[in-house]
Amino acid sequence: MSKEMLSALTTLEEEKGIKKEVVVEAIEQAMTAAYKKQYGQSQSVEVIFDDKKGDFQIYTVREVVDEVFDSRLEISLDDALKINPHYEIGDKIRFEEKPKDFARTAAGAAKQVIMQKMREEERTIIYNEYSRYENEIMTGTVERFDNRFIFVNLGKIEAQLSKRDQIPGEKYEAHDRINVYVYKVEMTSKGTQVFVSRSHPELLKRLFEKEIPEVYDGTVEIMGIAREAGDRAKVVVRSNKENVDAIGTIVGVGGSRIQSVVKELHGENMDIIEWDEDPAVLIANSLKPASVEQVILNPETPRQAIVVVPDDQLSLAIGKRGQNVRLAAHVTNHKLDIKSSSDYEKYLAEQADQVIEEVEEVEELVGDVQGDELAVVEETIVTDSDEIEEFKAEEVEAEEAIEDFDEEVLD
């Protein structure tokens, strides 16, 4: 058994990538469980693998005690001293067991546990291998189809390409080689599952990195991507070197560089946009090919802008089914209100009329308030005058009373 066991362990490690230590541990656990089941759950058992011989030895462990209550777990001090005069109470003694009827039971239990351990280890290996490619691009082969997914062979695993992640209108045949973006790798009860996409914006970024060295090394940086897969995309780029033209580097001479990416995505249109720190300039750039007269930003309404374009550019700025402005809004992270020049003049006039109405309402309100306040003042003045007259009358009456009193005293 020794040579066969060592050979099997070596084969598993070389071909399956499963470490020998993992398999040995699984066998030890299986044989321990099988022995306890056959000879009693309370049995204290150790299974140890001899790496040199390739054999497993089974040992029962007993504690040295004064009085034995369970011979499967304990040994008396007198018996222990016969084995070795140095044993003391509390020591543990191992006894090698060689049960004749245990081999078949142990083999069956060991096989079951080993296979389970191997499946778990293979899942872990595959997960660790493919989780490294999460958020990266991989090349795979279309393997098979069902109602929900296209399964793409990535080597040791089939990745799932859902309908949502496919490019609309793109057709796939068995054995087609395609580039996919790995956006999620997860471990499940069924094993490792890899989810890939052809419609994800990051696929476009990874393709540029693959095809254009300046993007890969960071000389030209992709600042944002908005994409409607299979139709059109807007890519914002900037140069990190003064003498490098970001747009020219992406497009290449005669469009040679960008065409390789367009071809990979079966003709998806690309708008390459120059980055600018000024949001107004960036918004104007993002709406190309339409020309922009002005971009109005209001600090009180952040991430919102009014964009004024010539009358004949309105439909171009908005785009077919609103696609151009929708992609521009997404890539600039602004809510965009597109207005033609004439519409904007009307808008300004309406705003002015509204302001005038509000001013008139305020003036009217102020007039009403002032009128009310004047009435209160006049009423206060009248009231005060009446009180003064009453006071004067009372003063006269008091003087007359004093005079009458003086006359009485003199008499």
Secondary structure, 3 states (H helix, E strand, C coil): CHHHHHHHHHHHHHHHCCCHHHHHHHHHHHHHHHHHHHHCCCCCEEEEEECCCCEEEEEEEEEEECCCCCCCCEEEHHHHHHHCCCCCCCCEEEEEECCCCCHHHHHHHHHHHHHHHHHHHHHHHHHHHHHCCCCEEEEEEEEEECCCEEEEECCCCEEEEEHHHCCCCCCCCCCCEEEEEEEEEEEECCEEEEEEECCCHHHHHHHHHHHCHHHHCCCEEEEEEEEECCCEEEEEEEECCCCCCHHHHHHCHHHHHHHHHHHHCCCCEEEEEECCCCHHHHHHHHCCCCCCCEEEECCCCCCEEEEEECHHHHHHHHCHHHHHHHHHHHHHCCEEEEEEHHHHHHHHHHHHHHHHHHHHHHHHHHHHHHHHHHHHHHHHHHHHHHHHHHHHHHHHHHHHHHHHHHHHHHC
